[in-house]
Amino acid sequence: MKTSIGRRDVSDAPRVLVVDGSRVVRELIARVLRETLPRAEVVGCASGAEAQRQLAAGVFDFITVALRLPDMDGLELARHVRASAAQAYVPIVVISGDVDERLQRRTLGEDVTDYFDKSLGFGALAEFIRGYVHPPATGSGEVLYVEDSKVVALTIRRMLERAGLTVRHVASAEDALALLETEAARGRIGADLVLTDVSLKGQLTGGDLLQRIRNGFGYGKGTLPVLVMTGDENLANQAALLKAGANDLVVKPVEERLLITKLLFQLRVGRHLRERTAAHG
């Protein structure tokens, strides 16, 4: 079952794209992946152009990329992935030996999900990747949930609470914005993640809320992740939501395991990015 634009169900064997100019490094990463995730399909690419061809031909669940490729910068490839609606918000992890230098110069950007320093060793890399591809079933964090249907809200809220999450539910985009404005005045973001339906009662839609979060408050994908629930199967409309700044989509009818997997992943990424920003601020 496809759950968002080109994304496959999380129960499928993960497809991983490994992009590095060094054949030795590609083989080492592939070996780690196959040992850690025996069912994984690993595709290796020696250049950015080769990776772009693979991305055009199929969907991947996880991407590793070197900072320096023979034909382009690794961050350029990351931007290409983010511009491709078919890839939604696939995790992109930089595996490099000079990541710290780039972090100090603040040049990694939001297109990269995370980074791994080669000096930590490939044994540590195995556990690092496992945490992304097979996240835990429960977690922690506060979700601002926007839904105008009382029946749907009750059902989804129970799903989130079973996963250990704290839920603040509001019925409209206007109420969500008011809450975020109040929290911002107190110097707080107000939530660890926003989960919103697209169609809402009131003048503002979930898409409008997304635009205000990204452009009005200036919260990036790592600062305040936004997951959008939609029953619209139109790929162009889904792509527009992703390009407007949604971290990912959840297509209705909502499947609990998939929703929780996406939520916990985004919470983990957001927490890491905030900690990383604080450490280098």
N, C-alpha and C positions, 0 to 999 in steps of 0.2 A: 504494500500500500504506500502510495506517495503521500507524504505528510505536509510538505511545503514544496516550493518550486524545485523540482528535480531531486528532492531529498528522498532517501529510501528509509524504510522502517528501521528503527534502531535494533531490531532483532536480526537483521541481515548481518552476514559476515562483513566486518569493516573493510573499506577500501582506503588504502593509504598511499599518498603520493609523496615520494622522497626526491627532492630536487637538490643536487649537489654536483659541482663540476668534477669532484674526485670519485673515481670508480671505487676506490678502497673504502671511502667514507660511506658511499651509498650501500655497499655490501655489508658494512658493519651495522648500519642503521637497520637495514632489511633483516639481518640476522636477529638483532634485538627484538624487532617487531614480531618476527615469526615465532620466537621463543616465548614472548610475552603474550601474544595473541595468535595462537596456532591456526585459527581459521581466517586470519587476515589475508587479503590480497594486496601485495605490495608492488607498486609500480615505480621504477626508478627512472629519473630523467637527468641528463647531464647538462641541460641548458634551460633557460627561461622559455625559449621558443618551443622546445620539445614539450615542456610542461604545459604550455598554453594549448598545444594540440591535444594533449591528453585530457585537459579540462574541457575542451570543446566536445570531446567524444563521449565523456561520461562523468558521473558525479562521484566525488570522493568525500569520505567522512573525516579525514584528518590529513593535514599537509605539513611536511617539514621542509624547510628551505634554508639554504646557506645565505649569508648576507652578501657574499660576492659570488656571482655566477659568470661564466665565460662571456655571455652576451648582454647581461643586464644586472642591475642591483636586485638583490632578493626582495627588497621592499617594493620595487616596481612590480614584481610578480604578485606580491600580496595585494597591491592596489588593483591589479587586473582581476584577481579572484573576487574582491569585494564589489567590483563593478559588474560581475557576472551574476545575474539574478538566480541562475540555475544552481549556484553554489550556496545560496542563503548565507548563513553565518558559520561556515565550516571553520573549525579551529586551525589556525596557522601558527606554527611554532618555529621560531628561528633557532637553528642549531649551529652554533658558531663559537669561535675562540675569542672574538673581540666584541662581544655583546656589551660588556660593561663599559667599554669606551664609548659606544654609541649611546648607551643609556645616559652617561654623564653629559653628552652633548644633546640629549633629548631629540634624537633623530629616528627612533624606531617608529613612532606614530601609532595611531589607533588601529591601523589595518592588521597589525600583528597581535595575535591573542596572547602569546606568552613567548618566553625564550628559555633556552637551555644552554648552559656553558659546557663545552666539551671537556673542560678540565675536571668536571665532576665524575666523568667516567660513564661508560655505556651501561653499567649495571644500574646506576641511578636513573639513566634515561628510560630503562624499561618500566620502572615504577612511575616515572613522570608521565609517560604516555598512557599507561594503564588507567591513571586517574582521569584522563580525558575521555578515552574511548569507552571505558566501563566505570562510570561514576557511581558513587554509593547510592543506596536506595533512599536514604534520609539525609537531612542536612539541617541547617539553621539559617535564619534570616527573616527580615520583615518584608512582606509583599503588599504593595498597594494594588488592590484588585478593583477594577472598574467594570461593573456589569449592572444593567438596569432590570434584568429579570430576576425576581426573588427566587424562583425555583432553580434556575441555572446557578445563581450565586451560591445557594446553599450547597448544591452538589459539588461545585468546584472548590468551595471553601473547605468542605470535608476532605477532599483529596489533598489539598495543600497542608492542612493540619495533620493529616495522617503521616505526611512526610516530615513532620517536625517544624513546619514553617509557621510564623506568626502572620496573621492576615488582618489588614485594615481594608474593609470593603466600603466603597462609595458607589452611588448609582449613576453618576454622570461625570463627563469630562470636566464640567464646570466645578463640581465638588472636588475632584482630584486636583485641579489647578489651585483651588482655594487652599486646600491642605498643603500643597507644596509651597505656596507663597507664604503661608504662616510659618512653616518650618524653615524656609529660607531666611525669613526675617530674624529667626532665632539662631542662624548660623548653621542650620542642619539641612541635609538633603531631604529627609523625611521618609525614606524607604530604601531598601537594598535593591529592589526590583519593582517594576510596574508591569502588571498583567492586565491588559485591557481588551475588551471587545471592540470591533470596528463600529458596529451599528449601536448607537446609544440614543436614548431620549434626551431632548434638549437641542440647543443650537449647534453644539460641537460634537464631532464624531471622535472615535478613537484615533483616527488619522490626524485630526486637529490637535488632539492631546499630545500625540507623538511630536508634531511639529513644534508645539510650544515648549516641550521638554528639551528638545535639541536646540532650537533657535532662540527661544525666549529666555529660558533658564541657563542655556549654554551647557547642559549636562551631556557629556559624551557617552558613548556606548559602555565604557568601562565605569564611569562615574554613576550612572543610573541606567542599567540595562532595561530595555522595554521589549516584552513579548506581546505580540498582537494575535488575538484569536479572530478568525474569520471563516465565514461560510461561503465566501466568494471564491469560486474556482477559476475565475478569470486570471490568467497568468500575468497579464499586463498590470492589473490592479495589485496583485501580490508583489510584483516587482517594484511598483511605485512605493509600497510600504517599506520595503527593504531599503530602497534608495533614499527614502526620507529619514532613515535612521533606526528602523526596527532591528533589534539584534537577531530576531528569528520570528517565524510564524508558527501558529498552531492551528491546523485546519479542523473545522467542525465536521462531524461530531467529534468531540474531544476524547481521546483515548488516555486514560489516567497514567499509564506507565510512560507514555511518550511525553505528556505534559510535564510530569515530574522530572524526567530525565533532562529535558530542555531547561527547566527552571533551575535545577541544581547545578547544571553546567554553567549557566550564566551567572549565578550567584558566586560560584567559585572563581570564575574569571574576573568578575567585578571586584571581589574582595582582594584578589591578587593585585590587580591594577591599582587599586587605591593604596594598598600597602607599598607597592613599588613607587608610586608617586610620592608618598610621605617619606620614604627612605631616601629619595633623591631630591626632595624639595629643599 
